[in-house]
């Protein structure tokens, strides 16, 4: 999964599932995941909740493809690529 990049895959996963109005954005629930720096500073929490525990998003876990992509990106050091 070396083709998993923040700019082409992870940013979209987070925007569609986490950094939504009323959820993980400025002025809403913590942590704010609306950009790379904010996501990166909370990457262990994201890993715990979305990848390992599968408790986020609260409506239902991410689909298996998105979980695997997020896991691969985090395991690869969560680069800003």
Backbone torsions as a table, in degrees:
resi	resn	phi	psi	omega
1	UNK	NA	37.2	-178.8
2	UNK	-69.7	-10.9	179.0
3	UNK	-85.3	1.8	179.1
4	UNK	-79.9	114.8	177.7
5	UNK	-123.9	157.6	177.2
6	UNK	-60.2	-48.8	-172.0
7	UNK	-68.1	-31.6	-176.6
8	UNK	-101.5	-19.1	-176.0
9	UNK	-129.2	-54.6	-172.1
10	UNK	-67.6	-42.9	178.8
11	UNK	-56.7	-41.4	179.9
12	UNK	-68.0	-43.7	177.9
13	UNK	-57.9	-47.6	-178.3
14	UNK	-66.6	-43.0	-179.5
15	UNK	-63.3	-36.7	-177.4
16	UNK	-84.2	-19.4	-173.2
17	UNK	-124.0	-19.8	-171.5
18	UNK	-127.3	-54.4	-175.4
19	UNK	-87.4	60.6	-179.8
20	UNK	-104.1	159.9	175.7
21	UNK	-53.8	126.5	179.7
22	UNK	87.6	-7.7	179.8
23	UNK	-110.1	-122.1	-172.4
24	UNK	-89.3	64.3	176.1
25	UNK	-133.0	168.2	-180.0
26	UNK	-54.6	134.0	177.5
27	UNK	82.9	3.4	-180.0
28	UNK	-122.1	-140.5	-177.5
29	UNK	-70.8	146.3	175.6
30	UNK	-90.1	146.9	-2.5
31	UNK	-82.9	157.1	173.1
32	UNK	-77.1	123.2	-178.8
33	UNK	-117.5	25.8	-170.4
34	UNK	-77.2	-8.4	174.7
35	UNK	-148.6	172.3	-174.8
36	UNK	-57.5	-48.2	-176.4
37	UNK	-60.4	-40.9	179.6
38	UNK	-69.7	-40.5	176.7
39	UNK	-64.4	-46.5	-177.8
40	UNK	-61.3	-38.2	180.0
41	UNK	-72.5	-10.7	178.5
42	UNK	-120.3	19.1	-172.4
43	UNK	-61.9	-35.2	179.6
44	UNK	-68.3	-36.8	177.5
45	UNK	-67.8	-41.5	177.3
46	UNK	-62.4	-43.9	178.0
47	UNK	-59.1	-47.8	-178.9
48	UNK	-60.0	-46.1	-173.1
49	UNK	-83.9	-42.5	-173.8
50	UNK	-92.3	-34.5	-175.0
51	UNK	-95.9	-54.0	-175.1
52	UNK	-79.0	-57.0	-176.0
53	UNK	-80.9	-20.9	-178.6
54	UNK	53.4	39.5	179.0
55	UNK	-103.3	0.1	177.1
56	UNK	-129.4	141.0	-7.0
57	UNK	-65.7	157.3	-174.9
58	UNK	-65.9	-24.9	-179.6
59	UNK	-67.8	-36.9	175.7
60	UNK	-176.3	153.8	179.1
61	UNK	-61.0	161.3	172.1
62	UNK	-59.7	156.6	175.8
63	UNK	-69.9	161.1	-173.4
64	UNK	-60.5	-34.6	178.2
65	UNK	-64.8	-43.0	179.4
66	UNK	-68.6	-37.9	176.8
67	UNK	-62.2	-46.1	-180.0
68	UNK	-63.7	-40.3	178.5
69	UNK	-64.6	-46.1	179.2
70	UNK	-62.0	-43.5	178.6
71	UNK	-61.6	-45.8	180.0
72	UNK	-61.9	-42.4	179.9
73	UNK	-65.1	-45.5	178.9
74	UNK	-64.7	-46.3	178.9
75	UNK	-61.1	-27.4	178.1
76	UNK	-84.2	7.8	177.6
77	UNK	99.0	4.9	179.1
78	UNK	51.4	53.7	-177.1
79	UNK	-72.6	154.8	175.8
80	UNK	-90.2	77.1	-176.1
81	UNK	-119.8	NA	NA
